[in-house]
Amino acid sequence: MTLTERNLPLKLAERLQPARCVLLIVDMQNDFCAPGGFIDAVMKKDVASAAEILPRVQGLIDAARSAGVPVVWLRADYSHDRIPDSMAVKLAASGITQECCKPDTPGADWYGGLMPAAGEAIVTKHSYSGFTGTDMQAVLSATGRQTVVFAGVQTQICVESTLRDAHAHGWLCVAAEDAVGSHTPTAHEATLNNVRFLFGDVCSAADIGAAWSANP
């Protein structure tokens, strides 16, 4: 079968049709986003980008719900007895004893008033990619959609790891450039450039919302 015969959605407008899309919210939890959380207090990284992107993340969630686009929530549980050795060794070598996004702690809670609605899928991960050791592939496949729109944190870590795996599984990937954030601006830009080059599309949250509202 040739590429032409595969009848692929070659234009971004086609890929962003609401009937094709799923919105994936990545790690918008206090430990990653809030002052006093793990990234701020333990890793000593700037979490200001989370507050900056929050209104646009919420706007995408609102637009998705209005347009009938499924919203899937990805959350971390990096309890020390659940993370892989590859993550654990970095923490231990750095002398870090605190746990990130441990269930039933404030750090694991959703950030800034974000909240899944009834019936929206929540996928819990113990590694950086949302596909590793989870049912993410089944959750996305059950929607019957084709395009995954990414919003959340951190751009170059969990967003990128999950996006790369989504691409490898055949999903069409779109990064909302102003609704993903990072504590390291240069790494954020590097990820977006890599997505533009090979792994999908990059566009603004406003453009995504407009595409969804224009094609109910």
Rosetta blueprint (number, residue, H / E / L):
1 M L
2 T L
3 L L
4 T H
5 E H
6 R H
7 N L
8 L L
9 P L
10 L L
11 K L
12 L H
13 A H
14 E H
15 R H
16 L L
17 Q L
18 P H
19 A H
20 R H
21 C E
22 V E
23 L E
24 L E
25 I E
26 V E
27 D L
28 M L
29 Q E
30 N H
31 D H
32 F H
33 C H
34 A L
35 P L
36 G L
37 G L
38 F H
39 I H
40 D H
41 A H
42 V H
43 M L
44 K L
45 K L
46 D L
47 V L
48 A H
49 S H
50 A H
51 A H
52 E H
53 I H
54 L H
55 P H
56 R H
57 V H
58 Q H
59 G H
60 L H
61 I H
62 D H
63 A H
64 A H
65 R H
66 S H
67 A H
68 G L
69 V L
70 P L
71 V E
72 V E
73 W E
74 L E
75 R E
76 A E
77 D L
78 Y E
79 S L
80 H L
81 D L
82 R L
83 I L
84 P L
85 D H
86 S H
87 M H
88 A H
89 V H
90 K H
91 L H
92 A H
93 A H
94 S L
95 G L
96 I L
97 T L
98 Q L
99 E L
100 C E
101 C L
102 K L
103 P L
104 D L
105 T L
106 P H
107 G H
108 A H
109 D L
110 W E
111 Y L
112 G L
113 G L
114 L L
115 M L
116 P L
117 A L
118 A L
119 G L
120 E L
121 A L
122 I E
123 V E
124 T E
125 K E
126 H L
127 S L
128 Y L
129 S L
130 G L
131 F L
132 T L
133 G L
134 T L
135 D L
136 M H
137 Q H
138 A H
139 V H
140 L H
141 S H
142 A H
143 T L
144 G L
145 R L
146 Q L
147 T E
148 V E
149 V E
150 F E
151 A E
152 G E
153 V E
154 Q L
155 T H
156 Q H
157 I H
158 C H
159 V H
160 E H
161 S H
162 T H
163 L H
164 R H
165 D H
166 A H
167 H H
168 A H
169 H L
170 G L
171 W L
172 L E
173 C E
174 V E
175 A E
176 A E
177 E E
178 D E
179 A E
180 V E
181 G E
182 S L
183 H L
184 T L
185 P H
186 T H
187 A H
188 H H
189 E H
190 A H
191 T H
192 L H
193 N H
194 N H
195 V H
196 R H
197 F H
198 L H
199 F H
200 G L
201 D E
202 V E
203 C E
204 S L
205 A H
206 A H
207 D H
208 I H
209 G H
210 A H
211 A H
212 W H
213 S H
214 A H
215 N L
216 P L
